[in-house]
Amino acid sequence: MVEKVGLFFDIFFDGGVSLRKEKNRKTSVWTIILFISLIIIVVMSLASNAIEIGERFGRVHIALEISFYVLIAIVVLGGIVYPLVGVFFAPIFSLEKLHSADGKARQKWCRRLANNLLENVDLTDEEQEQVKGFLKLEDETDDKLIEFFDRKITPKLNHEIYDTAKKMFIITAISQNSVYDMLGMASANFSLIKRITEICGFRPNNAQVLRLYVRVLSMTLIAGNLEEMNLEELIPMATEGALGKALGIVAASATQGAVNALTTLRMASITKNYLLNADVSMTRKELRRKSYAEALDILKNIMKQGMNEKVKDPVKNLFGRKKDETVEA
């Protein structure tokens, strides 16, 4: 009787594992199909728009058209293909493994993380000795390594993410061409994923990387379509005249920049969670909310700083100069 019950549980759990593996395999296949499909769509969209711009340059001089195509090729190869492929050369790891494993398995992951820190992360001699000392703490090793990451690595990641999102906000807000927006979004986000893996010294697993790439390609298409929506025409419908037209242009540019910056921040937050989330109790829904909250907080800071730099500070300087001139007179 006991053997039959044991056999039942073996079949039940083995079957459950097999079903999960089969489901993961199907998910990976569909992710690959979606990834390839989006690449084709993005390439076709970029090519059609680039050819149209190239023909305009060609009417001026053939050298300008050739130079434009060469520049596009350099941006695609250096800003998109190189970081896209380069990510796969980093080792696969996640801080979640430190808590999900037990005994020797956890010690193995702790040693691997410590070695990765020593080999791939720029540390001082004191910090290297500190990391080596963590391995002697046995039960506290994983907590100490995670705490070290939060203190040493996370600020660097946040700074890199903030700078990239700020650039995307400014570039896509100023740019009035879908080709430039799409190239900028793809290049910035693929490079950001690669930069995050370089700072951490490891990358997410293949399925997670593909999902990130699908997200980036989707964001690239959205950036191109936003440029072609003529958002500046919506506000003049409510406010007539030259003021309405001016407000429409400003609002449309700000909206495009904010949307593109938000999607960049969201993608970066997901990448961080793949690598640095050590709380195995958090559900996917909770992680999604966390990533949205992080992205919105950073976007608010970017827009506030941009408003101060572009509007408030110049106005203060202008009135300050006038006040000084009045006093001198």
Backbone as numpy.savetxt, mean C-alpha at the origin, in Angstrom:
# Nx Ny Nz CAx CAy CAz Cx Cy Cz
-14.99 -50.44 19.84 -15.81 -49.23 19.84 -14.95 -47.97 19.84
-13.93 -47.96 20.70 -13.02 -46.82 20.79 -12.28 -46.61 19.47
-11.89 -47.75 18.83 -11.18 -47.65 17.56 -12.08 -47.06 16.48
-13.40 -47.45 16.52 -14.33 -46.93 15.52 -14.54 -45.42 15.72
-14.67 -45.00 17.01 -14.83 -43.58 17.28 -13.58 -42.80 16.83
-12.41 -43.39 17.14 -11.16 -42.75 16.71 -11.07 -42.65 15.20
-11.50 -43.72 14.51 -11.50 -43.71 13.05 -12.42 -42.64 12.50
-13.61 -42.48 13.17 -14.57 -41.47 12.73 -13.96 -40.06 12.83
-13.31 -39.79 13.98 -12.73 -38.46 14.15 -11.58 -38.22 13.19
-10.78 -39.26 12.91 -9.69 -39.12 11.95 -10.22 -38.75 10.58
-11.29 -39.47 10.17 -11.88 -39.19 8.86 -12.50 -37.80 8.83
-13.18 -37.45 9.96 -13.87 -36.14 10.02 -12.87 -34.99 9.92
-11.82 -35.05 10.75 -10.87 -33.95 10.77 -9.99 -33.93 9.52
-9.57 -35.10 9.06 -8.78 -35.16 7.83 -9.60 -34.63 6.66
-10.88 -34.99 6.67 -11.76 -34.48 5.62 -11.92 -32.98 5.70
-12.03 -32.45 6.93 -12.15 -31.01 7.11 -10.90 -30.29 6.62
-9.73 -30.85 6.94 -8.48 -30.26 6.48 -8.41 -30.29 4.97
-8.83 -31.42 4.38 -8.81 -31.54 2.92 -9.73 -30.52 2.27
-10.91 -30.33 2.89 -11.85 -29.35 2.34 -11.28 -27.94 2.41
-10.62 -27.63 3.55 -10.02 -26.30 3.68 -8.91 -26.11 2.66
-8.09 -27.14 2.46 -7.01 -27.05 1.47 -7.58 -26.86 0.07
-8.66 -27.62 -0.21 -9.28 -27.51 -1.53 -9.86 -26.11 -1.73
-10.49 -25.57 -0.66 -11.06 -24.22 -0.75 -9.96 -23.19 -0.96
-8.84 -23.32 -0.23 -7.72 -22.39 -0.39 -7.13 -22.47 -1.79
-7.07 -23.72 -2.32 -6.54 -23.91 -3.66 -7.42 -23.22 -4.70
-8.76 -23.37 -4.54 -9.68 -22.73 -5.46 -9.59 -21.20 -5.37
-9.45 -20.71 -4.12 -9.31 -19.27 -3.92 -8.07 -18.74 -4.62
-6.94 -19.48 -4.50 -5.69 -19.06 -5.13 -5.83 -19.04 -6.65
-6.51 -20.06 -7.20 -6.70 -20.12 -8.65 -7.50 -18.92 -9.13
-8.59 -18.60 -8.43 -9.42 -17.46 -8.82 -8.66 -16.14 -8.65
-7.81 -16.06 -7.63 -7.00 -14.86 -7.44 -6.03 -14.68 -8.59
-5.41 -15.78 -9.03 -4.48 -15.72 -10.16 -5.20 -15.29 -11.43
-6.39 -15.87 -11.66 -7.18 -15.51 -12.85 -7.54 -14.03 -12.82
-7.99 -13.55 -11.65 -8.36 -12.14 -11.51 -7.14 -11.25 -11.70
-6.00 -11.66 -11.16 -4.76 -10.90 -11.29 -4.36 -10.75 -12.76
-4.38 -11.85 -13.50 -4.02 -11.81 -14.92 -5.01 -10.96 -15.71
-6.30 -11.11 -15.39 -7.33 -10.34 -16.10 -7.14 -8.84 -15.87
-6.86 -8.45 -14.62 -6.65 -7.04 -14.32 -5.40 -6.49 -14.99
-4.34 -7.32 -15.06 -3.13 -6.88 -15.76 -3.45 -6.57 -17.22
-4.21 -7.44 -17.86 -4.57 -7.23 -19.26 -5.38 -5.95 -19.43
-6.36 -5.75 -18.54 -7.21 -4.55 -18.62 -6.39 -3.29 -18.40
-5.51 -3.31 -17.39 -4.69 -2.13 -17.09 -3.75 -1.83 -18.24
-3.10 -2.85 -18.78 -2.17 -2.66 -19.90 -2.90 -2.09 -21.12
-4.07 -2.65 -21.43 -4.84 -2.16 -22.58 -5.27 -0.71 -22.37
-5.71 -0.38 -21.16 -6.14 0.99 -20.87 -4.98 1.96 -20.96
-3.82 1.58 -20.37 -2.64 2.43 -20.44 -2.16 2.59 -21.88
-2.15 1.49 -22.62 -1.65 1.53 -23.99 -2.50 2.44 -24.87
-3.82 2.32 -24.76 -4.71 3.13 -25.60 -4.56 4.62 -25.29
-4.50 4.95 -23.99 -4.34 6.36 -23.61 -2.95 6.89 -23.96
-1.92 6.03 -23.78 -0.55 6.45 -24.09 -0.38 6.67 -25.59
-0.97 5.82 -26.40 -0.88 5.99 -27.86 -1.54 7.29 -28.29
-2.66 7.60 -27.67 -3.35 8.85 -28.01 -2.48 10.06 -27.71
-1.81 10.05 -26.53 -0.93 11.16 -26.17 0.30 11.18 -27.08
0.84 9.97 -27.36 2.01 9.88 -28.23 1.76 10.44 -29.61
0.56 10.21 -30.15 0.22 10.74 -31.47 0.19 12.26 -31.47
-0.24 12.85 -30.34 -0.23 14.31 -30.24 1.20 14.85 -30.28
2.10 14.18 -29.55 3.51 14.57 -29.61 4.06 14.38 -31.01
3.62 13.30 -31.68 4.10 13.01 -33.02 3.74 14.08 -34.03
2.62 14.76 -33.81 2.23 15.85 -34.73 3.19 17.03 -34.62
3.80 17.17 -33.44 4.79 18.24 -33.26 6.12 17.81 -33.85
6.62 16.62 -33.38 7.88 16.07 -33.92 7.96 14.60 -33.54
8.47 13.78 -34.45 8.54 12.33 -34.20 9.45 12.01 -33.02
10.48 12.86 -32.80 11.40 12.62 -31.68 10.67 12.73 -30.34
9.72 13.66 -30.25 8.95 13.80 -29.01 8.10 12.56 -28.75
7.51 12.00 -29.79 6.69 10.80 -29.64 7.54 9.62 -29.17
8.71 9.44 -29.79 9.61 8.34 -29.41 10.08 8.52 -27.97
10.45 9.75 -27.62 10.92 10.02 -26.25 9.83 9.72 -25.23
8.59 10.04 -25.58 7.46 9.79 -24.68 7.30 8.29 -24.43
7.35 7.49 -25.50 7.21 6.04 -25.36 8.37 5.43 -24.57
9.58 5.96 -24.78 10.74 5.48 -24.02 10.57 5.79 -22.54
10.07 6.99 -22.24 9.84 7.37 -20.85 8.79 6.48 -20.19
7.72 6.17 -20.92 6.69 5.27 -20.41 7.27 3.90 -20.11
8.11 3.40 -21.02 8.72 2.08 -20.84 9.63 2.05 -19.62
10.39 3.13 -19.40 11.28 3.19 -18.23 10.48 3.19 -16.94
9.39 3.97 -16.92 8.54 4.03 -15.72 7.91 2.67 -15.44
7.42 2.00 -16.49 6.77 0.70 -16.31 7.76 -0.34 -15.81
8.95 -0.38 -16.42 9.95 -1.39 -16.04 10.53 -1.10 -14.65
10.91 0.15 -14.41 11.55 0.49 -13.15 10.60 0.70 -11.99
9.41 1.24 -12.28 8.49 1.58 -11.21 7.41 0.55 -10.96
7.18 -0.36 -11.90 6.11 -1.35 -11.74 6.64 -2.78 -11.77
7.31 -3.15 -12.87 7.77 -4.54 -13.03 8.82 -4.90 -11.99
9.82 -4.02 -11.80 10.90 -4.33 -10.86 10.40 -4.54 -9.43
9.63 -3.60 -8.84 9.13 -3.86 -7.47 8.14 -5.01 -7.41
7.33 -5.19 -8.47 6.35 -6.28 -8.48 7.04 -7.63 -8.36
8.11 -7.81 -9.12 8.85 -9.09 -9.09 9.76 -9.15 -7.88
10.34 -8.01 -7.50 11.33 -8.00 -6.42 10.80 -8.45 -5.08
9.51 -8.27 -4.83 8.92 -8.67 -3.55 9.09 -10.17 -3.31
9.01 -10.97 -4.36 9.04 -12.43 -4.22 10.41 -12.96 -3.80
11.45 -12.14 -3.82 12.77 -12.58 -3.40 12.95 -12.51 -1.88
12.04 -11.86 -1.18 12.12 -11.78 0.28 11.57 -13.07 0.90
12.06 -13.45 2.07 11.54 -14.66 2.74 10.12 -14.45 3.25
9.33 -15.53 3.30 7.95 -15.48 3.77 7.92 -15.62 5.29
7.20 -14.68 5.93 7.10 -14.75 7.39 5.97 -13.84 7.85
5.50 -14.04 9.09 4.51 -13.18 9.74 4.67 -13.32 11.25
4.51 -12.22 11.98 4.63 -12.27 13.44 3.57 -13.16 14.07
2.50 -13.42 13.34 1.45 -14.30 13.85 1.99 -15.70 14.15
3.01 -16.11 13.40 3.59 -17.45 13.60 4.23 -17.59 14.98
4.66 -16.48 15.57 5.29 -16.57 16.89 4.29 -16.98 17.97
3.03 -16.61 17.79 2.00 -16.95 18.78 1.22 -18.20 18.40
1.15 -18.50 17.11 0.35 -19.65 16.68 1.11 -20.96 16.84
2.44 -20.89 16.96 3.25 -22.10 17.12 3.57 -22.32 18.61
3.92 -23.56 18.95 4.26 -23.92 20.33 5.59 -24.68 20.35
6.22 -24.64 21.53 7.42 -25.45 21.76 8.54 -25.16 20.78
9.07 -26.23 20.19 10.21 -26.11 19.28 9.86 -25.31 18.04
8.61 -25.44 17.59 8.19 -24.69 16.40 8.28 -23.19 16.65
7.83 -22.76 17.85 7.90 -21.33 18.16 9.34 -20.87 18.29
10.19 -21.70 18.91 11.61 -21.36 19.02 12.24 -21.22 17.64
11.83 -22.10 16.72 12.37 -22.04 15.36 12.00 -20.72 14.69
10.71 -20.30 14.83 10.27 -19.05 14.21 10.93 -17.85 14.88
11.14 -17.92 16.20 11.82 -16.83 16.90 13.26 -16.68 16.40
13.96 -17.81 16.24 15.33 -17.77 15.72 15.35 -17.22 14.30
14.36 -17.64 13.50 14.32 -17.17 12.12 14.07 -15.67 12.06
13.18 -15.18 12.93 12.90 -13.75 12.95 14.12 -12.98 13.43
14.78 -13.47 14.48 15.97 -12.80 15.00 17.07 -12.76 13.94
17.30 -13.87 13.25 18.31 -13.91 12.19 17.95 -12.95 11.05
16.67 -12.90 10.76 16.20 -11.99 9.71 16.45 -10.53 10.08
16.20 -10.20 11.35 16.46 -8.85 11.83 17.94 -8.50 11.72
18.78 -9.45 12.12 20.22 -9.20 12.11 20.77 -9.07 10.69
20.19 -9.81 9.75 20.73 -9.84 8.39 20.13 -8.76 7.48
18.85 -8.44 7.66 18.16 -7.61 6.68 17.74 -6.23 7.18
17.83 -5.98 8.49 17.39 -4.70 9.04 18.60 -3.94 9.55
18.61 -2.62 9.31 19.73 -1.77 9.72 19.64 -1.53 11.23
20.48 -2.25 11.98 20.49 -2.14 13.44 21.84 -1.69 13.93
21.85 -0.99 15.06 23.12 -0.62 15.70 23.70 -1.86 16.39
24.97 -1.76 16.82 25.61 -2.89 17.50 24.86 -3.22 18.79
24.40 -2.19 19.48 23.66 -2.41 20.73 22.34 -3.14 20.47
21.66 -2.75 19.40 20.38 -3.38 19.06 20.58 -4.83 18.60
21.69 -5.09 17.92 21.99 -6.47 17.52 22.20 -7.36 18.74
22.93 -6.86 19.72 23.14 -7.62 20.95 21.83 -7.81 21.70
20.96 -6.81 21.63 19.66 -6.90 22.29 18.81 -8.00 21.66
18.81 -8.07 20.33 18.05 -9.10 19.63 18.59 -10.49 19.96
19.91 -10.63 19.99 20.51 -11.93 20.35 20.14 -12.32 21.78
20.06 -11.33 22.66 19.70 -11.62 24.05 18.27 -12.08 24.20
17.38 -11.68 23.30 15.98 -12.11 23.36 15.86 -13.62 23.24
16.75 -14.25 22.46 16.67 -15.69 22.23 16.97 -16.49 23.49
17.57 -15.87 24.50 17.91 -16.57 25.73 16.80 -16.48 26.78
15.73 -15.76 26.45 14.66 -15.55 27.42 13.60 -16.63 27.40
13.71 -17.58 26.46 12.81 -18.73 26.33 11.34 -18.29 26.19
10.55 -18.36 27.25 9.10 -18.10 27.14 8.78 -16.66 26.76
9.66 -15.73 27.07 9.41 -14.32 26.77 9.99 -13.88 25.43
10.64 -14.78 24.73 11.33 -14.40 23.48 10.38 -13.80 22.46
9.23 -14.46 22.21 8.30 -13.98 21.18 7.76 -12.59 21.54
7.39 -12.38 22.82 6.85 -11.09 23.22 7.89 -9.98 23.09
9.14 -10.29 23.44 10.21 -9.30 23.35 10.50 -8.93 21.89
10.48 -9.93 21.00 10.73 -9.67 19.59 9.61 -8.81 18.99
8.36 -9.13 19.35 7.23 -8.34 18.85 7.29 -6.91 19.38
7.65 -6.78 20.66 7.79 -5.44 21.25 8.90 -4.65 20.55
9.99 -5.34 20.20 11.10 -4.69 19.49 10.63 -4.21 18.12
9.84 -5.03 17.44 9.32 -4.65 16.13 8.45 -3.40 16.23
7.58 -3.38 17.22 6.70 -2.22 17.39 7.51 -0.94 17.64
8.59 -1.08 18.35 9.39 0.09 18.69 10.33 0.51 17.56
10.91 -0.45 16.85 11.95 -0.16 15.87 11.42 -0.09 14.44
10.55 -1.00 14.06 10.15 -1.15 12.66 8.89 -0.35 12.32
7.89 -0.40 13.20 6.61 0.24 12.89 6.73 1.73 12.59
7.50 2.52 13.35 7.64 3.95 13.00 8.21 4.17 11.60
9.17 3.33 11.20 9.73 3.45 9.85 8.66 3.16 8.80
7.87 2.12 9.04 6.81 1.78 8.11 5.79 2.91 8.00
5.39 3.46 9.14 4.40 4.53 9.15 4.90 5.77 8.39
6.19 6.06 8.56 6.78 7.21 7.86 6.77 6.98 6.35
7.14 5.78 5.93 7.16 5.44 4.50 5.75 5.49 3.91
4.79 4.94 4.63 3.40 4.92 4.17 2.85 6.34 4.08
3.13 7.15 5.09 2.64 8.54 5.11 3.19 9.32 3.92
4.49 9.20 3.67 5.12 9.93 2.56 4.53 9.52 1.22
4.33 8.21 1.02 3.78 7.72 -0.25 2.35 8.22 -0.45
1.53 8.13 0.58 0.14 8.58 0.46 0.07 10.08 0.22
0.94 10.84 0.86 0.97 12.29 0.67 1.34 12.63 -0.77
2.34 11.92 -1.31 2.73 12.14 -2.71 1.58 11.82 -3.66
0.88 10.70 -3.38 -0.23 10.32 -4.25 -1.36 11.34 -4.17
-1.59 11.89 -2.99 -2.63 12.92 -2.82 -2.29 14.14 -3.67
-1.05 14.58 -3.63 -0.65 15.79 -4.36 -0.58 15.53 -5.86
0.08 14.42 -6.25 0.29 14.14 -7.68 -1.03 13.93 -8.41
-1.89 13.07 -7.86 -3.15 12.79 -8.56 -4.14 13.93 -8.46
-3.98 14.81 -7.45 -4.83 16.00 -7.38 -4.43 17.01 -8.44
-3.11 17.14 -8.68 -2.62 18.10 -9.67 -2.76 17.56 -11.09
-2.44 16.28 -11.26 -2.48 15.68 -12.60 -3.89 15.71 -13.17
-3.97 16.01 -14.47 -5.26 16.04 -15.16 -5.27 15.05 -16.32
-4.49 13.96 -16.16 -4.39 12.97 -17.23 -4.47 11.58 -16.63
-5.30 10.71 -17.20 -5.51 9.37 -16.64 -4.26 8.51 -16.75
-3.45 8.70 -17.80 -2.22 7.90 -17.95 -1.27 8.17 -16.80
-1.07 9.45 -16.49 -0.16 9.81 -15.40 -0.70 9.31 -14.06
-2.01 9.41 -13.86 -2.61 8.93 -12.61 -2.42 7.43 -12.45
-2.67 6.68 -13.52 -2.57 5.22 -13.45 -1.13 4.78 -13.26
-0.21 5.38 -14.00 1.21 5.04 -13.82 1.68 5.41 -12.42
1.25 6.57 -11.94 1.65 6.99 -10.60 1.13 6.07 -9.52
-0.14 5.69 -9.62 -0.74 4.80 -8.62 -0.07 3.43 -8.61
0.10 2.86 -9.80 0.71 1.52 -9.89 2.15 1.54 -9.38
2.92 2.50 -9.85 4.33 2.58 -9.47 4.49 2.83 -7.97
3.72 3.78 -7.43 3.85 4.13 -6.01 3.45 2.97 -5.11
2.37 2.27 -5.46 1.87 1.21 -4.58 2.69 -0.08 -4.67
3.11 -0.45 -5.87 3.99 -1.61 -5.98 5.33 -1.34 -5.28
5.84 -0.13 -5.44 7.09 0.23 -4.77 6.92 0.27 -3.25
5.73 0.70 -2.79 5.48 0.75 -1.35 5.44 -0.65 -0.75
4.80 -1.58 -1.45 4.77 -2.97 -0.96 6.20 -3.52 -0.86
7.00 -3.25 -1.88 8.39 -3.72 -1.86 9.17 -3.05 -0.73
8.92 -1.77 -0.53 9.64 -1.05 0.53 9.25 -1.58 1.90
7.99 -1.90 2.10 7.54 -2.46 3.38 8.23 -3.78 3.66
8.33 -4.63 2.64 9.01 -5.92 2.82 10.50 -5.73 3.09
11.10 -4.71 2.49 12.53 -4.44 2.73 12.76 -3.98 4.16
11.87 -3.12 4.66 12.03 -2.63 6.04 11.82 -3.76 7.04
10.81 -4.61 6.79 10.53 -5.73 7.71 11.54 -6.85 7.54
12.05 -7.02 6.31 12.96 -8.13 6.04 12.26 -9.40 5.62
10.94 -9.38 5.48 10.18 -10.55 5.02 8.90 -10.09 4.36
8.20 -11.03 3.74 7.00 -10.69 2.97 5.86 -11.63 3.34
4.61 -11.27 2.94 3.48 -12.19 3.15 3.62 -13.42 2.24
2.74 -14.41 2.44 2.79 -15.60 1.58 2.31 -15.25 0.17
2.49 -16.19 -0.76 2.20 -15.92 -2.16 0.75 -15.51 -2.39
-0.20 -16.18 -1.73 -1.61 -15.86 -1.90 -1.91 -14.44 -1.44
-1.32 -14.04 -0.31 -1.53 -12.69 0.21 -0.92 -11.63 -0.71
0.27 -11.92 -1.25 0.91 -10.99 -2.17 0.05 -10.80 -3.42
-0.48 -11.90 -3.95 -1.34 -11.80 -5.14 -2.59 -10.99 -4.84
-3.17 -11.17 -3.65 -4.35 -10.39 -3.28 -4.00 -8.89 -3.18
-2.82 -8.58 -2.67 -2.38 -7.19 -2.62 -2.21 -6.63 -4.03
-1.64 -7.43 -4.92 -1.43 -6.98 -6.30 -2.76 -6.78 -7.02
-3.73 -7.64 -6.76 -5.07 -7.46 -7.33 -5.67 -6.14 -6.85
-5.46 -5.85 -5.57 -5.98 -4.60 -5.00 -5.31 -3.39 -5.66
-3.99 -3.46 -5.86 -3.27 -2.35 -6.48 -3.75 -2.12 -7.91
-3.92 -3.20 -8.67 -4.39 -3.06 -10.05 -5.80 -2.48 -10.09
-6.65 -2.89 -9.14 -8.00 -2.33 -9.07 -7.94 -0.84 -8.76
-7.05 -0.45 -7.83 -6.87 0.95 -7.48 -6.38 1.75 -8.68
-5.51 1.13 -9.49 -4.98 1.80 -10.68 -6.10 2.12 -11.67
-6.99 1.16 -11.88 -8.13 1.38 -12.77 -9.06 2.47 -12.23
-9.29 2.45 -10.92 -10.13 3.47 -10.30 -9.52 4.86 -10.49
-8.20 4.97 -10.32 -7.53 6.26 -10.49 -7.71 6.79 -11.91
-7.59 5.89 -12.90 -7.77 6.31 -14.29 -9.21 6.72 -14.58
-10.16 5.99 -14.03 -11.58 6.30 -14.28 -12.01 7.58 -13.57
-11.45 7.84 -12.38 -11.79 9.08 -11.67 -11.42 10.30 -12.49
-10.28 10.21 -13.18 -9.83 11.35 -13.98 -10.77 11.62 -15.14
-11.41 10.57 -15.64 -12.28 10.71 -16.81 -13.73 11.00 -16.44
-14.05 11.07 -15.16 -15.44 11.29 -14.73 -15.86 12.76 -14.77
-14.89 13.66 -14.92 -15.20 15.10 -14.93 -15.98 15.51 -13.67
-15.39 15.21 -12.53 -16.05 15.55 -11.27 -16.25 17.04 -11.09
-15.42 17.85 -11.78 -15.54 19.30 -11.61 -16.86 19.84 -12.16
-17.57 19.04 -12.94 -18.85 19.49 -13.49 -20.00 19.33 -12.50
-19.78 18.58 -11.41 -20.88 18.34 -10.48 -21.19 19.56 -9.62
-20.17 20.22 -9.09 -20.40 21.37 -8.21 -20.99 22.56 -8.95
-20.52 22.91 -10.19 -21.16 24.01 -10.89 -22.65 23.80 -11.14
-23.13 22.55 -11.10 -24.56 22.30 -11.25 -25.33 22.90 -10.08
-24.68 22.97 -8.90 -25.33 23.54 -7.72 -25.00 25.03 -7.56
-23.82 25.43 -8.04 -23.42 26.82 -7.92 -23.05 27.34 -9.30
-23.83 28.25 -9.84 -23.61 28.74 -11.19 -22.54 29.83 -11.22
-22.03 30.06 -12.41 -21.08 31.14 -12.60 -19.64 30.71 -12.47
-18.75 31.70 -12.54 -17.31 31.43 -12.50 -16.89 30.84 -11.17
-17.53 31.31 -10.07 -17.20 30.78 -8.74 -17.49 29.29 -8.68
-18.64 28.90 -9.23 -18.98 27.49 -9.24 -18.00 26.67 -10.03
-17.54 27.21 -11.17 -16.56 26.50 -11.99 -15.25 26.31 -11.25
-14.80 27.37 -10.59 -13.55 27.30 -9.83 -13.66 26.31 -8.68
-14.79 26.38 -7.96 -15.01 25.43 -6.87 -15.06 24.00 -7.38
-15.65 23.81 -8.54 -15.74 22.48 -9.11 -14.38 21.89 -9.41
-13.48 22.69 -9.98 -12.14 22.22 -10.32 -11.36 21.86 -9.05
-11.43 22.76 -8.05 -10.70 22.52 -6.79 -11.24 21.28 -6.08
-12.58 21.18 -6.00 -13.19 20.04 -5.31 -12.90 18.73 -6.02
-12.93 18.74 -7.35 -12.66 17.52 -8.11 -11.23 17.05 -7.90
-10.28 17.99 -7.93 -8.87 17.63 -7.72 -8.65 17.08 -6.31
-9.26 17.76 -5.32 -9.11 17.30 -3.93 -9.74 15.93 -3.74
-10.88 15.69 -4.38 -11.56 14.40 -4.26 -10.72 13.28 -4.86
-10.17 13.52 -6.05 -9.32 12.50 -6.68 -8.10 12.19 -5.83
-7.45 13.24 -5.33 -6.28 13.04 -4.49 -6.61 12.29 -3.22
-7.74 12.64 -2.58 -8.13 12.00 -1.31 -8.48 10.53 -1.52
-9.22 10.23 -2.59 -9.61 8.83 -2.86 -8.37 7.98 -3.13
-7.47 8.49 -3.96 -6.26 7.72 -4.28 -5.35 7.56 -3.06
-5.25 8.60 -2.25 -4.44 8.49 -1.02 -5.06 7.50 -0.05
-6.39 7.50 0.07 -7.07 6.58 0.98 -6.88 5.14 0.55
-7.01 4.86 -0.74 -6.82 3.49 -1.22 -5.37 3.03 -1.02
-4.43 3.96 -1.18 -3.02 3.62 -0.92 -2.80 3.30 0.56
-3.37 4.10 1.44 -3.24 3.86 2.87 -3.90 2.55 3.28
-5.04 2.26 2.69 -5.74 1.01 3.00 -4.92 -0.20 2.58
-4.34 -0.14 1.39 -3.50 -1.23 0.92 -2.27 -1.42 1.81
-1.65 -0.31 2.20 -0.48 -0.38 3.07 -0.84 -0.95 4.44
-2.00 -0.58 4.97 -2.44 -1.09 6.26 -2.67 -2.60 6.20
-3.24 -3.07 5.11 -3.45 -4.51 4.95 -2.11 -5.23 4.88
-1.15 -4.67 4.15 0.19 -5.27 4.07 0.82 -5.36 5.45
0.71 -4.28 6.24 1.24 -4.28 7.60 0.58 -5.36 8.45
-0.73 -5.49 8.33 -1.45 -6.49 9.13 -1.04 -7.91 8.75
-0.80 -8.14 7.45 -0.32 -9.45 7.02 1.00 -9.80 7.71
1.86 -8.80 7.88 3.21 -9.06 8.37 3.35 -8.92 9.88
2.71 -7.91 10.45 3.01 -7.54 11.84 1.89 -7.80 12.82
0.73 -8.28 12.36 -0.35 -8.53 13.29 -0.08 -9.83 14.06
0.23 -9.69 15.33 0.54 -10.86 16.15 -0.66 -11.33 16.98
-1.77 -10.62 16.88 -2.97 -10.97 17.65 -3.81 -11.96 16.85
-3.64 -13.25 17.13 -4.33 -14.28 16.36 -5.82 -14.33 16.68
-6.25 -13.63 17.75 -7.65 -13.67 18.13 -8.51 -12.73 17.28
-7.89 -11.79 16.56 -8.64 -10.84 15.76 -9.21 -11.50 14.52
-10.48 -11.24 14.25 -11.14 -11.79 13.07 -10.82 -10.93 11.85
-11.17 -11.46 10.68 -10.93 -10.71 9.44 -11.72 -9.41 9.44
-12.94 -9.45 9.97 -13.77 -8.25 10.03 -13.13 -7.19 10.91
-12.57 -7.62 12.05 -11.92 -6.67 12.95 -10.67 -6.08 12.31
-9.92 -6.91 11.59 -8.73 -6.42 10.89 -9.11 -5.42 9.81
-10.24 -5.68 9.13 -10.70 -4.77 8.08 -11.05 -3.41 8.69
-11.78 -3.44 9.83 -12.12 -2.18 10.50 -10.86 -1.45 10.96
-9.91 -2.20 11.47 -8.67 -1.60 11.94 -7.93 -0.92 10.79
-7.87 -1.56 9.64 -7.17 -0.98 8.49 -7.86 0.28 8.01
-9.21 0.29 7.99 -9.94 1.48 7.57 -9.70 2.63 8.56
-9.72 2.32 9.86 -9.51 3.35 10.88 -8.11 3.96 10.76
-7.09 3.11 10.56 -5.73 3.60 10.40 -5.61 4.48 9.16
-6.20 4.02 8.05 -6.12 4.77 6.80 -6.78 6.14 6.92
-7.96 6.19 7.54 -8.68 7.46 7.67 -7.94 8.43 8.58
-7.35 7.93 9.67 -6.60 8.79 10.58 -5.42 9.45 9.87
-4.68 8.66 9.10 -3.52 9.21 8.39 -3.96 10.18 7.31
-5.07 9.85 6.60 -5.57 10.74 5.55 -5.97 12.09 6.12
-6.59 12.10 7.29 -6.96 13.36 7.94 -5.72 14.22 8.19
-4.64 13.59 8.66 -3.40 14.33 8.91 -2.81 14.89 7.62
-2.86 14.07 6.55 -2.33 14.51 5.25 -3.10 15.72 4.74
-4.43 15.64 4.79 -5.25 16.74 4.28 -5.11 17.98 5.15
-4.98 17.78 6.46 -4.80 18.92 7.36 -3.47 19.60 7.11
-2.41 18.80 6.94 -1.10 19.36 6.67 -1.08 20.05 5.31
-1.73 19.42 4.32 -1.79 20.01 2.99 -2.53 21.33 3.01
-3.61 21.41 3.77 -4.38 22.67 3.89 -3.52 23.74 4.55
-2.76 23.35 5.57 -1.91 24.34 6.25 -0.81 24.86 5.32
-0.20 23.92 4.56 0.91 24.30 3.69 0.45 25.12 2.49
-0.68 24.74 1.90 -1.11 25.35 0.64 -2.03 26.56 0.83
-2.71 26.64 1.97 -3.70 27.72 2.13 -3.40 28.60 3.34
-3.41 28.01 4.54 -3.32 28.80 5.76 -1.98 29.53 5.88
-0.86 28.79 5.67 0.45 29.42 5.82 0.68 30.56 4.82
0.37 30.36 3.51 0.53 31.49 2.57 -0.33 32.70 2.95
-1.58 32.44 3.41 -2.45 33.55 3.80 -1.86 34.29 5.00
-1.38 33.53 5.99 -0.78 34.15 7.17 0.44 34.98 6.78
1.28 34.43 5.88 2.48 35.14 5.44 2.11 36.42 4.69
1.06 36.33 3.85 0.63 37.48 3.08 0.17 38.61 4.00
-0.74 38.29 4.92 -1.26 39.31 5.82 -0.19 39.78 6.81
0.71 38.87 7.16 1.80 39.26 8.06 2.71 40.28 7.41
3.00 40.07 6.08 3.83 41.03 5.35 3.16 42.39 5.25
1.84 42.36 4.95 1.11 43.62 4.83 1.10 44.38 6.16
0.96 43.61 7.24 0.93 44.25 8.57 2.28 44.89 8.88
3.37 44.19 8.52 4.70 44.74 8.76 4.94 46.00 7.94
4.46 45.99 6.65 4.62 47.15 5.78 3.85 48.34 6.34
2.65 48.08 6.89 1.84 49.14 7.47 2.54 49.76 8.68
3.12 48.91 9.52 3.82 49.39 10.72 5.02 50.24 10.32
5.77 49.78 9.32 6.95 50.52 8.88 6.57 51.86 8.30
5.40 51.88 7.56 4.95 53.16 6.97 4.54 54.14 8.06
